[in-house]
Amino acid sequence: MSHVETTAASLPTMEEPAMDAETVRRKVKNMIDEYMSLKDDAEFVECFKELGEVNYQMAVFEIANNVMDRRSAHAELVAKAVEALRTSNVLSEDVAAAALVEFSEVLEDVVIDAPNAYRFFGMLVDAAQIPRSCIADEVLKQID
């Protein structure tokens, strides 16, 4: 009779694994590109869910990063997709806010190459249904 030692590492877990930043970046880019052609909110939400909750904050950061180099019409579409994530209760306000506050830390540098960055960022904040005062409070904390 063989004895197999069971360790925590060998037990299946219900939690999704965290992805590396490059994988999330690539998947988000593909999701956005597909959304641009299909304009299907439900499909975007399903693709986002496939990332796993543990990766949601990084994914929203990458959505913000990706949209900065796009045209206004594309930014508006991506904002609509983010709104669909919130209204479908897939993306929580806390996770969306944390990701956008994190992105706000690099926004000053982004605007150098993407002149519409502040406007697009505002669109994402609104789409994520986060009170601008919450974002402003968090950004002000970074300055202090």
N, C-alpha and C positions, 0 to 999 in steps of 0.2 A: 504494500500500500504506500502510495506516494503522498508525502505531506507537502502541501504548497502553502507557504506563508503569505497571508494576505496583508498587504500594507495599504496605507491610505492612498498611495500613488496608484495602486492597481485597481482600486475601486472606481466604478464609473461615477461621474459627477453629473449633476444636472446643470451646472453652470457652464456657459459657453467659454471657450478660451479667448483670451485677449489676443487681438491681432497686432502685428507690428505696424508701425506708422505707414510704411510704404504700401503694405497690402491694403490698408484702409484707404489710403490716398488713391490707389488704383481702382478699387471697387467703387468709391464715391464718384470718381471721374466717369467710369463706365455707366453708373446709375444716372448721372446727370446727362450724359450724352444720349442715353436711351430715352430719358424723359423729354429731352429736347425734340426728339423725333416723334414719340408716341403721345406725349402730353397726357399721360394716363396717371392720375393721382393714386389710384388704388395699386397700380403696378409699382410705383415709386415707394409707396408705404410697405408693400410686401418685400421688395428688395432691401429696404432699410432694415426691416425686421430680421432679415437673414444675416445681417451683420452681428446680431446678438447684443443684448442690452449692455454688456460690459464694454462694448465698443462705440456706443451711441455718442458719448461726449466727443471722442476723437473724430467721429464721422461728421458731427455738426461743425466742428472746427474746420474740417476739410471741405465741407460744403461752402462755408464762408470763404475759405481760401480760394476755392475753385471759382467762385462767382465773381471775384474781384477783377479778373481779366476779361470778363465777358461784356457783351453789349447790353444796353439797358433792357431791351426786350427779353434777353436771356436771363438777366438778373431778376426780372419780374416773374418769369416762369419758375425759376428756382425758389423764389420767395413763396410762390403759390404751393410748391411741393412741400416746403417747410411748414406752411400753414396746414397742409393736409396731414402731416405727421402729428401736429399738435391737436387738431380737431378729431383725429382718429384715436387719440389718447395713447399713441405709441411712444411719443416723445414727451417726457414730463417737462414742466416749466423749469424745475431745478436743473435738470441736465442741460436743457437748451441754454439757460442763463449762464451756467458754469462754462459751457463751451464758448459762448459769445463774449463773456468777460475775458476768458483766456485769449480769444482772438483779438480783443480790443488792445491787448498788450503789444501786439505787433502792427496794429493798424496805422500808426504814425509812419512806420517804414513802408508799409504796403502802398500808402497813398502817393509815394514818390513815383512809383511805376504805374499806378492805377488811379488816375485822378478822380474817378467816381467812387472810390472806396468808401468814403464816409456816407455817401448817399445809399450805396448798396448795403452797407452795414446797417443803416437805419431801416431799410426795407426788411432785412432779415430779422432784426429785433422786433419789428411790428408783426411780421409773419409768425414769429415764434410766440407771439402774444405775451411778451415780457414788457412790463411797464418800463418805459425809458428811464424813469427815476431809479429803478433797481440797477440798471446798467450804469447809470451815471454815478450812483453811490459807490459801486464796486470799483469803477475807474478812478474815482477820487481817492479811494483807499490806497490805490497803487501809487498815487502821487505823494501822499503824506508820508 
